[in-house]
C-alpha cells in the first residue's frame, strides 16, 4: 500500500508541468519617466539650494544620452565597486531607450523644455534625466542619471537609485556625483 502511494505521488509530480517564472527585469519597464522621480529630484535640488528661489526649473521633456564612460566612472567611484562587464553592457544598451518625462504638480515649478539651449535658457536651471539603467556596481539596483545646469553650463550630476519592491520601483537616496561637465 505504501509503495503504491509513493508511486502515485512520484507519477503525479512528474506529470505536472514545472512552474516557470518570468525573468525579473533589471530596470523599470516604464513607458515614461513618472513625475514622482521629478519630485524626489526636486527635494534634493531644494536641499542643495538649486532652484529654490521660487522660479521655474526647466526639465528636458525626453530622456537624454547621459550615460557615458565618464558618468559610469563617477558612478563606480560613488559605489566603491568594480564593474561587471555584462551589467555595464546592459546599462549601455538600456541607455539607448528614449522616454518622455512626465511633469506633474509638485514642490518645484517644473517647466518642460525641448532641449538645453544656452541661447534661449541661459538664465534658468535645467534638469536632464537619462533612461533607467541597471547599476553595474550594485546588483539589486537600477537608476537614472540627472544633470542639472544653468542653461547648459556648470552642471551638477546626480544618481537617482531605484530599488524594486514587488512590482514597483521606488527611488532611494539621491547621490551627488563627482563629474566634470560633459
Backbone bond lengths (Angstrom), bond angles and torsions (degrees), N, CA, C in turn:
res aa  C-N    CA-C-N  psi(-1)  N-CA   C-N-CA  omega(-1)  CA-C   N-CA-C  phi
1 X - - - 1.455 - - 1.528 110.85 -
2 X 1.335 115.87 -44.32 1.469 119.14 179.60 1.518 110.88 -65.36
3 X 1.302 116.76 -38.36 1.463 120.26 -179.70 1.524 109.57 -64.28
4 X 1.329 116.87 -39.59 1.456 121.14 179.25 1.531 110.63 -64.74
5 X 1.324 117.08 -40.05 1.469 120.85 179.42 1.526 110.77 -66.21
6 X 1.343 116.78 -42.74 1.465 120.95 178.77 1.520 109.73 -64.95
7 X 1.323 116.95 -42.60 1.452 121.10 178.70 1.524 110.99 -62.56
8 X 1.332 117.34 -41.29 1.461 121.78 177.89 1.528 110.82 -63.15
9 X 1.324 117.57 -44.08 1.466 120.99 177.16 1.524 111.47 -62.63
10 X 1.306 116.75 -41.91 1.458 121.32 179.91 1.519 110.84 -63.20
11 X 1.328 116.97 -46.09 1.459 120.09 178.94 1.518 111.79 -65.28
12 X 1.317 117.91 -39.05 1.456 121.73 178.70 1.523 110.72 -64.26
13 X 1.323 117.00 -42.89 1.468 119.64 -178.84 1.514 110.88 -67.79
14 X 1.309 119.67 -32.05 1.460 122.86 178.47 1.520 110.89 -74.88
15 X 1.323 117.51 -29.17 1.458 121.04 -176.01 1.524 112.54 -79.42
16 X 1.315 118.25 -23.15 1.458 119.77 -178.37 1.517 109.58 -80.96
17 X 1.310 115.30 140.72 1.461 120.62 -179.72 1.527 109.79 -71.30
18 X 1.312 116.78 141.76 1.461 118.37 177.24 1.525 109.97 -66.71
19 X 1.298 115.58 144.53 1.454 118.94 178.61 1.518 108.49 -77.66
20 X 1.318 115.15 134.57 1.456 119.92 176.78 1.520 107.58 -114.15
21 X 1.273 115.06 138.19 1.452 119.58 177.48 1.517 108.48 -112.56
22 X 1.288 115.35 144.85 1.461 120.10 178.07 1.517 108.71 -67.07
23 X 1.317 117.13 144.91 1.458 118.45 178.57 1.527 110.31 -63.74
24 X 1.308 115.71 143.62 1.451 120.92 179.46 1.531 108.23 -74.59
25 X 1.326 117.77 124.40 1.462 118.77 -179.15 1.531 110.85 -65.70
26 X 1.331 114.95 144.22 1.463 120.82 -179.30 1.516 112.39 -79.60
27 X 1.330 116.36 -19.84 1.461 121.86 179.17 1.523 108.64 -138.90
28 X 1.322 117.09 162.56 1.467 118.72 175.36 1.532 110.08 -60.73
29 X 1.289 115.95 142.98 1.463 120.65 178.14 1.524 109.46 -100.08
30 X 1.316 115.68 54.08 1.458 122.71 -178.16 1.522 111.05 -76.67
31 X 1.315 115.12 150.39 1.467 121.38 171.46 1.523 110.10 -89.81
32 X 1.328 116.39 -16.72 1.469 123.31 178.31 1.526 107.41 -155.69
33 X 1.314 115.98 156.48 1.465 120.47 175.12 1.522 106.70 -74.32
34 X 1.341 118.76 119.87 1.473 120.38 -176.67 1.527 112.07 -67.57
35 X 1.319 114.99 150.84 1.466 120.46 -178.74 1.534 111.87 -63.16
36 X 1.319 118.45 -21.83 1.468 120.80 177.07 1.515 112.40 -61.76
37 X 1.320 117.61 -30.60 1.467 120.93 176.25 1.526 109.17 -64.31
38 X 1.323 116.84 -40.34 1.471 120.03 177.71 1.520 111.41 -65.34
39 X 1.320 117.10 -34.55 1.464 119.92 178.90 1.525 110.66 -65.98
40 X 1.330 117.08 -41.25 1.468 120.83 177.28 1.528 109.63 -64.25
41 X 1.322 116.58 -43.59 1.464 120.43 177.91 1.529 110.67 -63.46
42 X 1.320 117.07 -39.00 1.462 121.55 178.02 1.523 111.23 -58.58
43 X 1.346 115.93 -45.52 1.469 118.85 179.27 1.518 111.34 -60.80
44 X 1.332 116.82 -40.27 1.469 119.90 179.24 1.527 110.41 -66.97
45 X 1.328 117.00 -43.90 1.460 120.03 -179.96 1.520 111.14 -63.40
46 X 1.317 116.72 -38.34 1.468 120.66 177.36 1.517 110.31 -63.69
47 X 1.326 117.93 -42.16 1.469 119.89 179.06 1.522 111.50 -68.34
48 X 1.340 117.50 -25.26 1.464 121.87 176.27 1.528 111.95 -89.99
49 X 1.330 117.55 5.30 1.468 124.18 -179.69 1.521 112.02 61.56
50 X 1.330 116.03 33.33 1.457 120.89 175.21 1.520 107.13 -106.13
51 X 1.299 116.31 126.22 1.455 119.85 177.53 1.513 113.65 68.83
52 X 1.328 117.65 21.07 1.458 119.12 -177.52 1.524 112.47 -96.75
53 X 1.325 117.26 7.26 1.453 120.45 -179.10 1.507 113.95 -83.94
54 X 1.318 117.35 8.27 1.459 120.59 178.60 1.513 113.24 91.51
55 X 1.325 118.29 -10.63 1.454 120.76 179.27 1.519 111.45 -80.82
56 X 1.305 114.36 165.02 1.466 119.73 179.69 1.525 110.16 -69.64
57 X 1.328 114.29 147.33 1.455 122.00 172.21 1.519 105.49 -111.75
58 X 1.313 116.07 125.25 1.454 119.36 178.78 1.520 110.50 -73.25
59 X 1.323 116.38 145.16 1.458 121.83 173.90 1.523 106.65 -131.83
60 X 1.333 115.62 124.23 1.458 119.16 177.90 1.516 107.36 -66.56
61 X 1.315 116.44 130.44 1.468 122.24 -168.18 1.526 115.27 -74.73
62 X 1.337 118.53 -6.76 1.465 122.52 175.18 1.522 108.12 -133.49
63 X 1.333 115.33 151.12 1.463 118.75 177.91 1.526 109.41 -60.83
64 X 1.316 114.60 153.45 1.456 121.88 -174.92 1.526 110.47 -119.31
65 X 1.336 118.05 158.22 1.471 121.24 179.55 1.532 111.47 -79.16
66 X 1.318 116.00 72.98 1.467 121.38 -177.93 1.522 112.92 -89.47
67 X 1.328 117.15 -6.99 1.462 119.97 -178.23 1.519 108.29 -86.09
68 X 1.321 114.55 108.97 1.454 122.25 179.24 1.523 107.85 -131.15
69 X 1.307 116.82 175.02 1.465 118.69 176.90 1.525 110.27 -62.87
70 X 1.335 117.69 -34.94 1.470 120.49 178.69 1.522 112.04 -67.21
71 X 1.338 117.27 -42.83 1.467 118.66 -179.80 1.528 110.54 -69.24
72 X 1.324 118.15 -36.25 1.469 120.26 176.48 1.523 111.29 -68.15
73 X 1.335 117.61 -37.51 1.469 120.61 175.59 1.526 110.84 -61.89
74 X 1.312 116.56 -42.46 1.460 120.72 178.92 1.528 111.06 -64.96
75 X 1.330 116.88 -39.50 1.463 120.96 176.83 1.525 110.14 -64.15
76 X 1.319 116.84 -41.18 1.457 120.98 177.73 1.526 110.77 -60.26
77 X 1.321 117.30 -42.48 1.471 120.75 177.56 1.523 111.53 -63.90
78 X 1.333 117.04 -36.95 1.469 120.56 179.64 1.526 111.57 -67.10
79 X 1.315 117.31 -28.86 1.461 121.43 -178.62 1.531 113.36 -102.64
80 X 1.319 116.80 3.15 1.470 121.79 178.35 1.521 110.90 50.01
81 X 1.301 117.42 39.11 1.458 118.26 -172.67 1.499 114.94 -126.56
82 X 1.313 112.00 166.24 1.451 120.02 172.15 1.514 106.94 -96.74
83 X 1.301 114.77 141.87 1.447 119.55 -178.83 1.513 113.04 -80.52
84 X 1.282 114.43 162.94 1.447 123.24 174.62 1.523 105.08 -111.17
85 X 1.330 117.49 121.10 1.467 121.02 -174.93 1.524 111.49 -56.48
86 X 1.321 117.42 -40.51 1.465 120.55 179.39 1.515 111.85 -64.24
87 X 1.323 116.74 -43.89 1.477 119.91 -179.99 1.530 110.86 -70.30
88 X 1.330 117.64 -31.89 1.465 119.90 176.11 1.529 109.48 -65.67
89 X 1.321 116.95 -42.21 1.465 120.74 176.92 1.526 110.74 -62.86
90 X 1.350 117.68 -40.13 1.468 121.37 177.07 1.525 110.42 -63.11
91 X 1.331 116.21 -39.60 1.470 120.25 179.08 1.520 110.43 -63.90
92 X 1.315 117.20 -45.03 1.461 120.58 -179.75 1.524 111.09 -65.73
93 X 1.313 117.22 -36.07 1.461 120.97 177.63 1.531 110.76 -67.41
94 X 1.335 116.86 -43.81 1.475 121.18 -179.94 1.524 110.89 -65.43
95 X 1.323 117.10 -27.85 1.459 121.10 -177.01 1.519 112.65 -67.51
96 X 1.315 117.12 -19.09 1.456 120.68 -177.28 1.529 112.94 -75.29
97 X 1.304 116.87 -17.24 1.464 121.06 -177.98 1.529 109.82 -75.63
98 X 1.320 116.42 123.15 1.460 121.22 178.72 1.529 108.67 -98.00
99 X 1.326 116.10 127.29 1.465 121.66 -177.81 1.520 110.59 -124.33
100 X 1.324 117.83 146.62 1.467 119.02 171.58 1.531 109.52 -71.67
101 X 1.309 115.68 153.73 1.469 122.17 178.01 1.528 107.16 -107.35
102 X 1.335 115.69 122.42 1.467 119.88 179.09 1.521 109.46 -81.53
103 X 1.312 115.40 127.92 1.459 120.77 177.90 1.522 107.70 -108.28
104 X 1.319 116.30 116.56 1.454 121.07 179.65 1.519 110.40 -115.28
105 X 1.300 115.07 -175.63 1.457 121.00 176.07 1.519 108.15 -78.79
106 X 1.295 117.01 132.88 1.450 120.40 -179.24 1.513 110.87 -161.32
107 X 1.304 115.97 -161.74 1.460 121.58 -177.05 1.513 112.95 -71.77
108 X 1.321 117.65 -30.74 1.460 121.02 178.83 1.525 109.68 -98.60
109 X 1.303 115.08 149.42 1.461 120.47 176.17 1.529 107.53 -89.33
110 X 1.342 116.05 84.87 1.462 120.80 -178.55 1.515 110.22 -75.31
111 X 1.294 115.47 142.08 1.467 122.22 177.74 1.529 107.08 -127.88
112 X 1.325 116.84 112.85 1.466 120.81 -178.22 1.529 109.97 -67.77
113 X 1.338 115.31 132.22 1.465 121.94 175.27 1.526 107.36 -129.15
114 X 1.315 115.92 155.76 1.468 120.29 -178.28 1.519 112.72 -77.80
115 X 1.319 117.20 -34.99 1.465 120.32 -177.54 1.523 109.40 -160.00
116 X 1.313 114.85 168.80 1.464 120.10 174.84 1.526 106.09 -81.88
117 X 1.319 116.21 106.60 1.458 122.24 -179.50 1.529 107.72 -118.09
118 X 1.357 117.70 100.43 1.464 120.39 -176.54 1.527 113.65 -58.52
119 X 1.324 117.91 -28.27 1.462 120.13 179.09 1.528 111.50 -73.66
120 X 1.308 115.89 -36.46 1.464 119.77 -176.64 1.525 112.90 -88.77
121 X 1.350 116.92 -33.66 1.465 121.27 -174.62 1.523 111.94 -121.07
122 X 1.283 117.84 40.78 1.467 121.33 -175.42 1.528 112.93 -64.71
123 X 1.317 117.61 -21.64 1.468 119.58 -172.61 1.531 113.78 -115.40
124 X 1.334 118.37 15.75 1.464 118.45 176.98 1.529 109.85 -126.46
125 X 1.313 114.25 152.12 1.462 120.70 175.35 1.527 107.73 -73.75
126 X 1.324 115.66 135.21 1.453 120.49 179.62 1.522 108.80 -128.14
127 X 1.330 115.40 130.65 1.466 121.65 177.45 1.525 109.22 -106.51
128 X 1.326 114.68 141.39 1.458 122.04 174.35 1.515 106.96 -125.74
129 X 1.311 116.75 143.91 1.469 122.11 177.72 1.522 109.52 -120.67
130 X 1.313 115.19 148.52 1.461 120.25 171.74 1.518 108.58 -90.57
131 X 1.306 116.04 170.72 1.461 120.68 169.16 1.527 107.85 -71.06
132 X 1.334 118.25 155.99 1.464 119.68 176.44 1.534 110.47 -65.64
133 X 1.319 114.85 139.66 1.465 120.94 177.72 1.522 109.09 -132.73
134 X 1.332 117.20 156.07 1.469 117.93 171.26 1.526 108.50 -70.85
135 X 1.311 117.10 139.79 1.462 120.83 178.37 1.532 108.11 -76.73
136 X 1.339 117.89 115.25 1.467 119.20 -178.19 1.531 113.23 -67.52
137 X 1.342 117.72 -11.70 1.461 121.71 -173.75 1.523 113.21 -111.33
138 X 1.331 117.10 -0.89 1.469 122.08 177.54 1.524 107.32 -145.10
139 X 1.310 116.69 110.41 1.468 122.29 -171.39 1.519 114.78 -57.79
140 X 1.286 118.80 -38.08 1.465 121.32 -173.02 1.532 112.43 -95.88
141 X 1.307 117.37 23.98 1.456 119.17 -173.11 1.526 111.17 -136.60
142 X 1.315 114.68 146.07 1.455 123.16 168.62 1.529 105.10 -121.05
143 X 1.289 117.86 -177.16 1.459 118.75 177.39 1.519 112.47 174.95
144 X 1.321 113.47 179.99 1.456 121.90 179.74 1.522 108.79 -131.80
145 X 1.306 115.47 147.95 1.451 120.20 169.74 1.519 108.00 -89.23
146 X 1.316 115.70 146.82 1.462 121.51 173.07 1.521 107.38 -128.83
147 X 1.297 116.18 134.86 1.460 122.70 176.54 1.520 106.69 -121.12
148 X 1.319 116.87 122.73 1.459 121.95 -178.48 1.513 107.35 -120.34
149 X 1.332 115.71 125.53 1.464 119.50 -175.77 1.526 110.55 -140.24
150 X 1.302 115.06 166.58 1.465 121.33 173.70 1.524 106.27 -94.38
151 X 1.314 115.81 96.89 1.457 120.91 179.89 1.518 113.76 58.50
152 X 1.318 117.79 27.52 1.451 121.41 178.98 1.519 114.32 98.95
153 X 1.329 117.55 -1.00 1.472 121.13 -178.70 1.517 110.50 -117.07
154 X 1.323 115.82 158.15 1.471 122.65 174.10 1.537 112.00 53.02
155 X 1.301 116.31 58.47 1.469 121.57 -173.54 1.520 112.94 -76.91
156 X 1.323 114.14 146.33 1.465 123.47 167.03 1.519 105.87 -111.43
157 X 1.340 115.98 138.00 1.453 121.77 -177.18 1.515 110.59 -113.69
158 X 1.332 115.71 144.63 1.457 122.10 -179.76 1.522 109.94 -138.35
159 X 1.333 114.93 155.26 1.458 122.91 171.05 1.516 106.74 -114.23
160 X 1.333 116.83 124.15 1.460 122.41 177.45 1.524 106.77 -103.76
161 X 1.351 117.30 100.17 1.467 119.13 -178.00 1.527 111.34 -74.22
162 X 1.315 115.25 148.03 1.459 122.34 177.81 1.518 108.03 -127.05
163 X 1.322 115.22 130.38 1.461 120.59 178.86 1.519 108.71 -118.34
164 X 1.304 115.30 136.23 1.468 120.65 179.96 1.522 109.14 -79.79
165 X 1.340 116.00 126.18 1.463 122.87 175.92 1.516 107.13 -126.85
166 X 1.336 115.38 94.47 1.461 120.05 -173.47 1.518 109.11 69.94
167 X 1.316 116.65 -122.24 1.466 121.16 178.74 1.526 112.23 -97.23
168 X 1.314 117.22 5.87 1.459 121.80 -175.16 1.523 109.75 -113.46
169 X 1.317 116.17 141.93 1.458 122.26 173.54 1.521 107.20 -102.59
170 X 1.331 116.57 122.48 1.468 121.64 -177.08 1.525 109.64 -113.40
171 X 1.341 116.90 136.80 1.464 119.02 177.72 1.521 110.98 -74.12
172 X 1.315 114.70 147.83 1.461 121.40 177.77 1.520 110.53 -107.72
173 X 1.317 114.89 -159.20 1.464 122.21 -179.14 1.533 109.73 -72.59
174 X 1.321 116.29 120.34 1.464 121.46 -177.53 1.521 110.31 -68.43
175 X 1.326 115.50 134.58 1.467 121.77 179.35 1.523 110.26 -105.50
176 X 1.322 117.08 127.11 1.471 118.18 171.12 1.530 108.75 -71.87
177 X 1.315 116.33 145.97 1.457 120.51 179.97 1.516 109.69 -114.35
178 X 1.301 115.78 145.85 1.458 122.45 177.15 1.524 106.44 -92.20
179 X 1.319 115.06 93.93 1.453 120.51 -173.20 1.517 108.78 -143.60
180 X 1.294 115.69 127.84 1.464 118.35 176.05 1.524 107.80 -74.89
181 X 1.303 115.77 157.65 1.466 121.02 -177.65 1.520 111.08 -55.66
182 X 1.346 115.44 149.37 1.454 119.35 -177.53 1.456 108.37 -61.09
